[in-house]
Amino acid sequence: MKLFKVIFSFAFFMFALQSNAQVKKVLADKIVATVGDKFILKSDVENAIADYKRQSQGQENVTLPGSCQIIEGQLIRKALVLQAQKDSINVTEDEVENAIESRIRNFVQQFGSKEALEEVAGRTVVQLKEDFRVLIKEQKLADQMQEKIVDKIKITPNEVRAFYNKIPVDSLILYESEVQVTSLVMHPKANRDVEEYVIQQMLGYRKQIEAGINTFDQLVKLYSEDPSAKENMGLFNLNRNEHNFDPAFMSGSFRLKEGQISAPIKSKFGYHIIQLLSRSGDDAVVKHILRIPPITNDEINETKHFLDSIRKEIVAGRISFGEAVNKNSDDDGSKFSGGSVTGRDGSTYVNIDQLDKDMVVVIKNMKPGDVSEPQVYLDDRGRKAVRLIFFKERTEPHKENLKEDYNKVSLRALEVKKTQALEDWFKVHVPGYYIYIDPEFQACTELKDWNKVANEMAKGKAY
């Protein structure tokens, strides 16, 4: 089987909100394809195309899939689901329920409130959850079946070399100069007097709201230092089981009663006052105002002095840069990567344009192995921070080769091998299922192999 390019997780899109297509099936609906006892409706295909268009609005150079690709993706998923069921692969109701809740939270966040979501969708949240249930379970079964098929596939050095040798010389990737950089980041701590001043200001905000002098939204606009406040007005949809929110923020939110406003709560980002808008079980909708106590030059210089002492220890060889990061970094993500700056593909080799401009200025005059002086900069949340930078390596522009790019080549070779394994699996297993493709899609190039199986089955029945 020649599989659709997105093999591992063909995303299903059934939420064409703008047209309410999910609940308003066209009268001329019909089955356009079948695998075993699972069928695909023409409206499923039309809804998916409409949703792709909706989600790509405002984006440039987006290639949208056509009907043939949509059908192919759904055939792939349904065949994998059938095999998963045959192999007794299990997806628990808790897994499905958690995925549904996550999807609903994303939509509530997107539309601003549960009421706005229901108005746009023309469905209640309860109805939407039921709409999602079957498809989410199917997707999880398909994902697990795909993983089972390719799970034990490995790649050997000889296979990587053979894969590389088949690439025409003029098709080898040209890599720009890349660098390997790690950093140790620390956030200067505001002094207690400044923190106390901010706390008193926030208590004043709460009194203004309770006295009806200002609304929570007005104070968000005036004072919140959360970068996302302009877009979401301080609104967050929380789930007690998620771990991407600060623990103090989560704990403070779930202690509140509906409508109640908290006292100032300290998180790693600053101080918050939080209002609980609604709560249902482990889900809550809150609004917050964030204030970040200002840092003075005294705190910055104190942090610079501390980092300079660490730098001397590193340069003297008494501690490695990675050890210093693990022990002292205030950047949670860095502690798991030794402070490495990573690219969009997860690689520790990055182009210069993937570094922030302040880091580019510092490493311009550094040599591999150098550790910078402490640098003051603004992090991605606009906070003043201080860091040391370790310049590990700089590569020269070059055509892809196994000496410098083995890991990248091996990853591509492994994906090709997995793709081939899936194609081989489909060639063996699909003929064992009943396949039907509507004549309207007999000419689809993407469905050539599926049509071949379907036509052979039809001939066998005729005889």
Secondary structure, DSSP 4 states (H G I P E B T S, - for coil): ----S--TT-------GGGTTTTS--TT--EEEEETTEEEEHHHHHHHHHHHHHHTTT-SS-----HHHHHHHHHHHHHHHHHHHHTT----HHHHHHHHHHHHHHHHHHHSSHHHHHHHHTS-HHHHHHHHHHHHHHHHHHHHHHHHHHTT----HHHHHHHHHTS-GGGS-EEPPEEEEEEEEEPPPPPHHHHHHHHHHHHHHHHHHHTTSS-HHHHHHHH---TTHHHHTTEEEEETT--SS-HHHHHHHHTSPTT-BPPPEEETTEEEEEEEEEEETTEEEEEEEEE-PPPPHHHHHHHHHHHHHHHHHHHTTSS-HHHHHHHH---TTGGGTTTB---TTS-S-EEGGGS-HHHHHHHTT--TT-BPPPEEEE-TTS-EEEEEEEEEEEPPPEE--HHHHHHHHHHHHHHHHHHHHHHHHHHHHGGGS-EEE-GGGTT-GGGHHHHHHHHHHHHHHH-
